[in-house]
């Protein structure tokens, strides 16, 4: 037993020593490989999802392709390729810190506790948590959920807020949206809570969108940012420059219209406040 | 880019309580599923060896169907597939009383029951045929022969592979988090959500699984030595550290 233990300790030591050997900055890594690897979603329309033609697309993916990628290419002076990997709330920070991906571009809320682990770009989308319920449900907002069964996405900020604000609500946390929605369809839960825009996406993609409604005021503030490894400010600056230029040039609004416009996948008009907020994040040249 | 470990996240705040809850749920679901799996495994394992074809066929269908479909699919089947087919009042009662726990328990138990039955069958078949014939010649009925002679010996023989199966079951219980059972892996992810410290949370989870499994293996090792029939299967070496 003692020998087995010391073997384990030795193994752990070897593993922990292996990590610092990879100390190159993200820009150096991209320059060396010619690839920017992003972690994004497969089931969160319209930010990152598999569409009807079996293509992996979305607003966040477009922002990377058309705003961040050109900025990196200009900096490195050579063309690069974007590679996509699936990332979910529980896996996205480990994916970053293990160097498996360089940038998380999905539906990640910028929070202060996450800031201790990763760095965030400027905010590229603003939303807040609401509830998806069957039409005619007595649940109209966060004040009606005491004692109810509420589905939430595992590892999301919403579950945390519900647990703190309405401890009597019975939380069921699912690792992905489809499972949570299925539970709602079957009546296993009374409501599904997530960021309003994600619920809108889910509703738009549901077999009969008319059966569902999104209720309640935003009970949380969810600013989405792109996450990257801590303390790599050169890379973060490039990502921010790319996003700022897209907002400034109107490219951002074109993409917004493509996905959230009246003809987009998830119609969701940009509020006047959000428009001003986005503009004000663009600092002068 | 080196990583700064901060192990205090494992006991600060609610983390400790969550981990403990996770351990209890994991142990509860695994213990119940193990009982179910043992019952199903002994039945199916014995049925597959009896000299009566319909019983053998039924047991074979059970084993091949349930062990050859991925566990994850069974989780979804018992959680999303079965309850909607029950009468409404039963559904409501289930949804209010932890449907996900029971669905996960049944999925684990039925799946591992199919796997265990194969272990038990090989135990039964390793007993010389003459022993079975001798029991019948002594005047025992088929049922008595199985209950009093064949199974007691077979179950002793298969303790080592049965232990492996029990450990697999315990570790597979983490699949239940896909249907929102708040077991150990779920709780380690919860800690990650609150602290954004995934490496620490995962390491803690890993060490806890290691500890639980080692404890089970140790108990089973003791059991094996304790139950060994002198002169029959207690051979030198082999059992436990």
Contacts between the chains, C-beta under 8 A, distances in Angstrom:
chain1	res1	chain2	res2	distance
A	1	B	241	5.7
A	19	B	1	7.9
A	19	B	2	6.2
A	19	B	3	6.3
A	20	B	1	7.7
A	20	B	2	4.4
A	22	B	1	7.1
A	23	B	1	5.7
A	23	B	2	7.2
A	89	B	193	7.1
A	90	B	189	4.5
A	90	B	192	6.0
A	90	B	193	7.5
A	90	B	198	7.4
A	93	B	192	7.3
A	93	B	196	5.8
A	93	B	198	5.1
A	94	B	198	4.3
A	94	B	199	6.8
A	94	B	202	7.4
A	97	B	1	7.7
A	97	B	3	6.1
A	97	B	198	7.5
A	97	B	199	7.1
A	99	B	1	7.7
A	113	B	194	7.1
A	113	B	195	6.6
A	113	B	196	5.3
A	114	B	196	4.8
A	116	B	196	6.2
A	117	B	196	4.0
A	117	B	197	7.0
A	118	B	196	7.4
A	149	B	95	6.6
A	149	B	96	7.8
A	151	B	180	7.6
A	154	B	177	7.5
A	154	B	180	7.8
A	154	B	186	7.2
A	154	B	189	6.1
A	154	B	190	7.9
A	154	B	193	7.6
A	155	B	189	5.8
A	155	B	190	7.9
A	155	B	192	6.8
A	155	B	193	4.5
A	156	B	193	7.4
A	159	B	193	7.4
A	160	B	193	6.5
A	160	B	194	6.6
A	172	B	100	6.7
A	172	B	180	4.3
A	173	B	180	5.4
A	173	B	182	7.5
A	173	B	186	7.3
A	174	B	178	7.4
A	174	B	179	7.6
A	174	B	180	5.2
A	175	B	177	6.7
A	175	B	178	5.8
A	179	B	76	7.8
A	179	B	178	6.6
A	179	B	179	7.2
A	179	B	180	7.9
A	182	B	80	5.5
A	183	B	80	7.5
A	183	B	180	7.6
A	186	B	80	6.4
A	186	B	83	7.1
A	186	B	84	5.4
A	187	B	91	7.1
A	187	B	95	7.0
A	188	B	79	7.8
A	188	B	83	7.2
A	188	B	95	5.4
A	188	B	99	6.3
A	188	B	100	7.9
A	189	B	95	7.9
A	229	B	1	5.9
A	230	B	1	7.6
A	231	B	1	7.5
A	232	B	1	7.6
